[in-house]
């Protein structure tokens, strides 16, 4: 199937417009946030943080069987369709070493699982993947664990606290463990001021200049780090060399296309055997992730045969 620009992945469950009636049946609370658009159609007030969070609850309940999902105020409330696209494109990458079939039960590491635990919830439901999630923020870890416990997913999703400042894989990937892939949605701003400027742009786009709240929120570790996403992903690339035989594919979202040349240089210096870029889009929003491996095609094929789920 050929994808047109602006389209979600063919397996993405959110390619059609929201069926608010169906979503409300699975999440009755959503009814309180349905408003009329200027054209007289039912819609959601996307400028209302509680409306956005309740929409996520409805989407996760309706499409992914997540009966209970919540996040503390102020934490990132991710757009589910876009997050699902990352999972599906990653599935296509893994399928290349499995005769075109997406491997069920693959082992995936989510770097920065967040309070929302979104990637493990989607990846487990759609592909039966087993997840390990890492997190530096204790409150985020507590929230993600609560979601896992409430939905009885302890056997499929486990979480680990990253206790070493600046470390990404060290302390998380244990000796003799292997992962088919890693995922990451890195902080993309380079400072608190940069994150605030991004928030202001979002407010203006939503016509909320006079209101302090945002629709998606986000904590410092979720939104910014010194040097921004280039510094974070470069650190990830450098550290990945130490785990070259324990992970088939390392991956990370890259929010800005003009950051790619610096990351490609870092990957070349690290000795990556193969680098892949996967383009994604959701309406007018363009995004991408890069993937790299230190294993050649023959080694990846042996890996796939050895780790058949």
TORSEVO-998805 format. One record per residue (C-alpha): x, y, z. Coordinates in steps of 0.02 Angstrom, whole numbers, plus 50000, padded with zeros to 5 digits. Layout:
<recs>
      xx      yy      zz
       X       Y       Z
...
</recs>
This chain:
<recs>
      xx      yy      zz
   50000   50000   50000
   50073   50169   49950
   50066   50302   50084
   50026   50480   50037
   50110   50626   50124
   50018   50664   50285
   49952   50488   50306
   49979   50377   50456
   50052   50202   50439
   49933   50078   50352
   49917   49975   50512
   49887   50127   50622
   49715   50111   50703
   49689   50300   50696
   49686   50333   50509
   49501   50378   50511
   49418   50523   50600
   49377   50497   50782
   49213   50404   50808
   49163   50502   50962
   49006   50400   50990
   49105   50238   50996
   49241   50316   51103
   49112   50382   51225
   49036   50210   51246
   49206   50146   51307
   49244   50304   51405
   49083   50391   51461
   49183   50535   51538
   49226   50593   51362
   49047   50652   51336
   49081   50800   51451
   49216   50866   51334
   49127   50855   51166
   49092   51026   51090
   49022   51091   50926
   49144   51149   50793
   49106   51308   50693
   49036   51192   50558
   48917   51112   50683
   49012   50948   50700
   49053   50859   50862
   49234   50877   50913
   49349   50890   51063
   49417   51051   51138
   49601   51015   51106
   49649   51172   51202
   49581   51094   51363
   49713   50983   51449
   49581   50877   51535
   49489   50850   51371
   49649   50791   51287
   49688   50673   51430
   49511   50602   51428
   49522   50577   51240
   49681   50476   51269
   49591   50372   51399
   49453   50338   51272
   49573   50294   51131
   49674   50176   51241
   49516   50092   51306
   49433   50075   51136
   49581   50023   51029
   49704   49944   51149
   49602   49868   51290
   49679   49982   51422
   49542   49991   51551
   49630   50113   51668
   49750   50250   51616
   49793   50415   51699
   49943   50530   51720
   49980   50662   51853
   49950   50843   51810
   50095   50926   51721
   50163   50769   51638
   50170   50744   51449
   50005   50687   51376
   50058   50610   51210
   49954   50608   51050
   49915   50424   51031
   49906   50415   50839
   50081   50484   50817
   50155   50372   50951
   50073   50222   50869
   50156   50266   50704
   50330   50248   50782
   50281   50074   50845
   50217   50019   50674
   50367   50083   50576
   50482   49999   50701
   50382   49839   50674
   50418   49853   50487
   50604   49870   50524
   50604   49714   50631
   50504   49620   50500
   50646   49640   50376
   50743   49508   50472
   50591   49393   50489
   50545   49359   50308
   50431   49511   50308
   50327   49456   50458
   50323   49566   50613
   50396   49463   50756
   50273   49429   50896
   50348   49435   51069
   50500   49539   51022
   50596   49616   51167
   50598   49806   51163
   50678   49936   51277
   50588   50103   51294
   50711   50238   51351
   50612   50366   51450
   50449   50272   51467
   50370   50424   51551
   50219   50437   51663
   50107   50384   51517
   50190   50216   51470
   50120   50240   51296
   50241   50141   51187
   50233   49981   51292
   50043   49988   51296
   50029   50001   51107
   50173   49883   51064
   50112   49748   51181
   49932   49755   51120
   49967   49761   50934
   50119   49646   50924
   50133   49553   51088
   50304   49634   51120
   50386   49621   51290
   50445   49788   51356
   50571   49855   51479
   50548   50040   51514
   50680   50153   51592
   50644   50316   51681
   50742   50445   51781
   50592   50531   51861
   50525   50443   52016
   50350   50516   51998
   50341   50465   51816
   50398   50290   51862
   50265   50279   51997
   50130   50332   51873
   50186   50208   51739
   50192   50068   51867
   50015   50111   51922
   49955   50095   51741
   50042   49926   51723
   49970   49862   51887
   49794   49925   51852
   49791   49834   51685
   49879   49675   51748
   50024   49691   51627
   50164   49652   51750
   50213   49496   51653
   50238   49593   51491
   50302   49765   51545
   50437   49794   51675
   50513   49960   51728
   50686   50009   51789
   50744   50171   51870
   50894   50254   51788
   50995   50307   51940
   51153   50367   51852
   51146   50549   51794
   51186   50563   51610
   51178   50375   51578
   51057   50302   51452
   51087   50116   51430
   51213   50089   51570
   51127   50020   51724
   50971   49977   51623
   51031   49842   51504
   51093   49702   51616
   51229   49577   51577
   51173   49439   51458
   51010   49529   51413
   50965   49553   51230
   50840   49672   51149
   50774   49667   50972
   50757   49857   50976
   50763   50012   51083
   50645   50161   51068
   50663   50339   51129
   50569   50504   51120
   50713   50618   51175
   50696   50792   51250
   50712   50906   51100
   50735   51080   51176
   50907   51136   51232
   50850   51241   51381
   50702   51286   51490
   50689   51448   51391
   50680   51351   51228
   50543   51240   51298
   50447   51392   51357
   50462   51472   51185
   50393   51313   51108
   50250   51318   51231
   50212   51498   51185
   50206   51453   51000
   50086   51312   51039
   49977   51429   51141
   49972   51556   50998
   49926   51420   50874
   49782   51370   50986
   49729   51550   51019
   49772   51537   51204
   49889   51685   51229
   49795   51738   51384
   49790   51566   51465
   49933   51485   51563
   49894   51302   51527
   49948   51195   51380
   49862   51045   51305
   50005   50920   51317
   50107   50979   51468
   50278   50905   51503
   50414   50899   51635
   50594   50958   51616
   50663   50785   51578
   50528   50761   51446
   50551   50928   51358
   50731   50987   51371
   50910   50943   51413
   51074   51034   51393
   51118   51032   51209
   50944   50975   51156
   50905   50819   51058
   51069   50820   50959
   51169   50810   51121
   51054   50679   51195
   51051   50566   51042
   51238   50588   51015
   51265   50528   51193
   51149   50383   51157
   51248   50338   51001
   51414   50342   51093
   51347   50236   51235
   51264   50112   51117
   51435   50050   51061
   51455   49965   51230
   51296   49865   51199
   51326   49827   51015
   51302   49639   51037
   51152   49652   51153
   51036   49756   51042
   50992   49725   50861
   50922   49898   50822
   50944   50058   50920
   50816   50191   50873
   50766   50368   50921
   50643   50498   50862
   50722   50653   50786
   50607   50804   50791
   50705   50916   50672
   50767   50857   50503
   50911   50981   50505
   50982   50889   50656
   51013   50733   50551
   51184   50777   50476
   51264   50794   50648
   51187   50629   50703
   51245   50540   50544
   51422   50600   50579
   51411   50532   50756
   51349   50365   50691
   51491   50354   50566
   51617   50392   50703
   51536   50260   50814
   51557   50128   50679
   51374   50090   50647
   51359   49955   50514
   51191   50014   50448
   51087   50171   50476
   50903   50186   50427
   50788   50337   50427
   50601   50311   50437
   50492   50459   50388
   50323   50480   50473
   50184   50607   50460
   50021   50651   50543
   49926   50781   50445
   50041   50930   50424
   50161   50869   50558
   50317   50783   50492
   50426   50673   50602
   50552   50535   50585
   50658   50412   50680
   50832   50348   50646
   50889   50171   50678
   51065   50102   50685
   51146   49934   50713
   51321   49866   50739
   51271   49696   50668
   51287   49655   50484
   51145   49575   50386
   51208   49398   50417
   51223   49427   50605
   51047   49502   50610
   50978   49352   50518
   51061   49235   50643
   50991   49342   50784
   50815   49328   50713
   50829   49139   50695
   50898   49120   50871
   50766   49233   50951
   50610   49176   50861
   50462   49221   50973
</recs>
